[in-house]
Amino acid sequence: MNDSVAKPVEPNHLYATLPPLTAAASSTPSSTTPPAKTHDIAQWLAGIPGIDLERALKVANGKYERLAKYLRHFREEHQDDLAHIAQLQTQGKHDEAVRMAHTLKGLLATFGLTELQIQATALEAALKSNNGQAATLISEMKTGLDALMGAISPAEQRAITPECSVAVNPEELRTRLQTLRASLAASDMKSIRLFEEVRPMLTQSIGAPSDTLGKLIDNFEFEGALATLEQIDSLMQSDGDLRNA
């Protein structure tokens, strides 16, 4: 999977705000060779065990710093997934365990972590069939996943560029939000880029709700983001001049 989270990814999980962009970013990086200022981050990313860096960069529109941020959030939200899956199995919550394994599988695919993705695929299948192999597969997968999470350093921090005041064109904003809505409904990874492009204008228009939307999209919780966008749309419709209520 390169561009869509829907299959195999089921979006779910949250926290953090995407930085604003003043220009649209290309959806595919032209090269995996970083500029000098990102060289250290690129070396760190390349050292993550099992990662297909070229593939992973596609989800971050070729931005090494952005990919580092996504991976840190992935670690924060999913480092205990295998333990949670095992617990859900013990509690007899098989459907929830399957959903969590499906989400983990899709995120591993998104970041080009093929070996772990294959293991997660087998785990999801075992959970679905309830064939008694899940515990063994979880144990086998844990070593590789722990190594991955250990390599994703939470110490790497990046300053978020302050937002500048931007002119808001109401019709352009509505058009961009319609495009974002369709992308979120399809659980398409390009939703990340679409939000980044519209965020400065949206934040200027409605303030804090834009941050909430950004947190959901940043962590691939596209279903929740779609619901939030519907609330934002209602807010904008009730405030015709697009200023804060």
C-alpha positions as CSV (number, residue, x, y, z in Angstrom):
1,M,0.0,0.0,0.0
2,N,1.4,3.4,-1.0
3,D,-1.4,6.0,-1.2
4,S,-4.5,4.6,0.5
5,V,-5.1,3.8,4.2
6,A,-8.4,2.1,3.6
7,K,-6.9,-1.2,2.4
8,P,-5.0,-2.5,4.3
9,V,-5.1,0.3,6.8
10,E,-8.1,1.0,9.0
11,P,-7.4,4.5,10.4
12,N,-7.6,4.8,14.2
13,H,-5.5,6.8,16.8
14,L,-4.5,10.3,17.5
15,Y,-2.5,13.3,18.8
16,A,-0.4,16.2,17.3
17,T,-0.7,19.1,14.9
18,L,0.6,19.2,11.4
19,P,2.8,22.2,10.4
20,P,1.4,24.6,7.9
21,L,2.6,24.8,4.4
22,T,2.5,27.9,2.1
23,A,2.7,25.9,-1.1
24,A,1.5,22.5,-2.2
25,A,4.0,19.6,-1.9
26,S,4.6,17.0,-4.5
27,S,3.0,13.6,-3.5
28,T,6.0,11.7,-4.6
29,P,9.6,12.6,-3.7
30,S,11.9,13.2,-6.6
31,S,14.9,11.8,-4.7
32,T,15.8,10.2,-1.4
33,T,19.0,12.3,-1.2
34,P,18.4,14.9,1.6
35,P,19.6,18.5,1.7
36,A,22.4,19.1,4.1
37,K,20.2,20.4,6.9
38,T,18.2,17.1,7.1
39,H,21.2,14.8,6.6
40,D,21.3,13.7,10.3
41,I,17.6,12.9,10.3
42,A,17.9,11.0,7.0
43,Q,20.7,8.9,8.4
44,W,18.6,8.2,11.5
45,L,15.6,7.1,9.4
46,A,17.8,5.0,7.1
47,G,19.0,3.1,10.2
48,I,15.6,2.1,11.3
49,P,15.5,-1.8,11.0
50,G,13.5,-3.1,8.0
51,I,12.3,0.3,6.7
52,D,11.9,0.9,3.0
53,L,12.8,4.6,3.2
54,E,11.8,5.5,-0.4
55,R,8.4,4.0,0.2
56,A,8.0,5.6,3.6
57,L,8.9,9.0,2.3
58,K,5.9,8.9,0.0
59,V,3.5,9.2,2.9
60,A,5.5,12.3,4.1
61,N,5.6,13.9,0.6
62,G,9.4,13.4,0.6
63,K,10.0,15.3,3.8
64,Y,12.4,13.6,6.1
65,E,11.5,15.7,9.2
66,R,7.8,15.0,8.6
67,L,8.4,11.3,8.3
68,A,10.4,11.4,11.5
69,K,7.4,13.0,13.2
70,Y,4.9,10.5,11.8
71,L,7.1,7.6,13.1
72,R,7.4,9.1,16.5
73,H,3.6,9.3,16.8
74,F,3.4,5.8,15.4
75,R,5.6,4.7,18.3
76,E,3.7,6.6,20.9
77,E,0.3,5.2,19.8
78,H,1.2,1.7,18.8
79,Q,4.2,0.4,20.7
80,D,1.9,-1.7,23.0
81,D,-0.4,-3.0,20.3
82,L,0.7,-6.6,20.6
83,A,0.1,-6.6,24.3
84,H,-3.3,-5.1,23.8
85,I,-4.2,-7.6,21.1
86,A,-3.2,-10.5,23.4
87,Q,-5.3,-9.0,26.2
88,L,-8.3,-8.6,23.9
89,Q,-8.0,-12.2,22.9
90,T,-7.9,-13.3,26.5
91,Q,-11.0,-11.2,27.2
92,G,-12.8,-12.8,24.3
93,K,-13.0,-9.5,22.3
94,H,-12.0,-11.1,19.0
95,D,-13.4,-8.4,16.7
96,E,-11.5,-5.7,18.5
97,A,-8.3,-7.7,18.4
98,V,-8.8,-8.2,14.6
99,R,-9.4,-4.5,14.1
100,M,-6.2,-3.6,16.0
101,A,-4.2,-6.1,14.1
102,H,-5.6,-4.7,10.8
103,T,-4.7,-1.2,11.8
104,L,-1.2,-2.2,12.8
105,K,-0.7,-4.1,9.5
106,G,-1.8,-1.1,7.5
107,L,0.5,1.3,9.3
108,L,3.5,-1.0,8.9
109,A,2.7,-1.2,5.2
110,T,2.4,2.6,5.0
111,F,6.0,3.0,6.4
112,G,7.4,0.3,4.1
113,L,8.1,-2.1,7.0
114,T,7.4,-5.2,4.9
115,E,8.7,-8.0,7.1
116,L,6.6,-6.8,10.0
117,Q,3.7,-6.2,7.7
118,I,3.8,-9.8,6.6
119,Q,3.8,-11.0,10.2
120,A,0.9,-8.7,11.0
121,T,-1.0,-10.0,8.1
122,A,-0.5,-13.6,9.4
123,L,-1.6,-12.4,12.8
124,E,-4.8,-10.8,11.5
125,A,-5.6,-14.0,9.6
126,A,-5.1,-16.1,12.7
127,L,-7.3,-13.8,14.8
128,K,-10.0,-13.9,12.2
129,S,-10.0,-17.7,11.9
130,N,-9.5,-18.1,15.7
131,N,-7.2,-21.0,14.9
132,G,-5.2,-20.9,18.1
133,Q,-2.0,-19.6,16.4
134,A,-2.3,-15.9,17.5
135,A,-0.3,-16.3,20.7
136,T,2.6,-17.8,18.8
137,L,2.5,-15.2,16.1
138,I,2.4,-12.4,18.6
139,S,5.4,-13.8,20.4
140,E,7.3,-14.1,17.1
141,M,6.4,-10.6,16.0
142,K,7.2,-9.0,19.3
143,T,11.0,-9.1,18.9
144,G,11.0,-7.3,15.5
145,L,8.4,-4.7,16.6
146,D,10.2,-4.0,19.9
147,A,13.4,-3.4,17.9
148,L,11.5,-1.1,15.5
149,M,10.0,0.9,18.4
150,G,13.4,1.1,20.1
151,A,14.9,2.6,17.0
152,I,12.3,5.3,16.6
153,S,13.8,7.8,19.0
154,P,11.3,10.0,20.8
155,A,14.2,12.4,21.5
156,E,14.2,13.8,18.0
157,Q,12.2,17.0,18.2
158,R,11.2,19.6,15.6
159,A,10.0,23.1,16.0
160,I,6.7,23.8,14.4
161,T,6.7,26.9,12.2
162,P,4.5,29.7,13.6
163,E,1.5,30.4,11.5
164,C,1.2,33.6,9.6
165,S,-1.9,35.5,9.0
166,V,-3.3,34.6,5.6
167,A,-6.1,35.9,3.4
168,V,-9.2,33.8,3.3
169,N,-11.1,33.3,0.1
170,P,-14.4,31.7,1.3
171,E,-15.1,29.9,-2.0
172,E,-11.6,28.6,-2.3
173,L,-11.7,27.3,1.3
174,R,-15.1,25.6,0.7
175,T,-13.7,23.9,-2.5
176,R,-10.6,22.7,-0.7
177,L,-12.6,21.4,2.2
178,Q,-14.9,19.5,-0.2
179,T,-11.8,17.9,-1.7
180,L,-10.5,17.0,1.7
181,R,-13.8,15.6,2.8
182,A,-13.9,13.2,-0.2
183,S,-10.3,12.1,0.5
184,L,-11.1,11.4,4.2
185,A,-14.2,9.5,3.2
186,A,-12.0,7.3,1.0
187,S,-9.3,7.0,3.8
188,D,-6.8,8.2,1.3
189,M,-3.3,9.1,2.5
190,K,-3.3,12.3,0.4
191,S,-5.6,13.7,3.0
192,I,-2.5,14.6,5.0
193,R,-1.2,16.8,2.2
194,L,-4.6,18.2,1.4
195,F,-5.0,19.3,5.1
196,E,-1.6,20.8,5.2
197,E,-2.4,22.9,2.2
198,V,-5.7,24.2,3.6
199,R,-4.7,24.5,7.2
200,P,-3.4,28.1,7.3
201,M,-6.6,29.3,5.7
202,L,-8.8,27.1,7.9
203,T,-7.1,28.1,11.1
204,Q,-7.4,31.8,10.2
205,S,-11.2,31.1,9.7
206,I,-12.2,29.0,12.6
207,G,-9.3,28.7,15.0
208,A,-9.0,25.8,17.5
209,P,-11.2,23.3,15.6
210,S,-8.6,23.3,12.9
211,D,-6.0,22.0,15.4
212,T,-8.4,19.2,16.4
213,L,-8.8,18.2,12.8
214,G,-5.0,18.3,12.4
215,K,-4.4,16.0,15.3
216,L,-6.7,13.3,13.9
217,I,-5.3,13.5,10.4
218,D,-1.7,13.5,11.7
219,N,-2.4,10.1,13.3
220,F,-4.4,8.6,10.4
221,E,-7.7,8.6,12.3
222,F,-9.5,9.6,9.1
223,E,-13.0,8.5,10.3
224,G,-12.8,10.8,13.3
225,A,-11.3,13.5,11.1
226,L,-14.3,13.2,8.7
227,A,-16.7,13.6,11.6
228,T,-14.8,16.6,12.9
229,L,-14.8,18.2,9.4
230,E,-18.6,17.9,9.3
231,Q,-18.7,19.8,12.6
232,I,-16.4,22.4,11.1
233,D,-18.6,22.7,8.1
234,S,-21.7,23.3,10.3
235,L,-19.7,25.9,12.2
236,M,-18.8,27.7,9.0
237,Q,-22.4,27.6,7.7
238,S,-23.7,29.1,10.9
239,D,-21.1,31.9,10.6
240,G,-21.3,33.1,7.1
241,D,-18.4,35.5,7.2
242,L,-16.1,32.6,8.3
243,R,-15.0,34.3,11.5
244,N,-14.8,32.6,14.9
245,A,-18.2,32.1,16.5
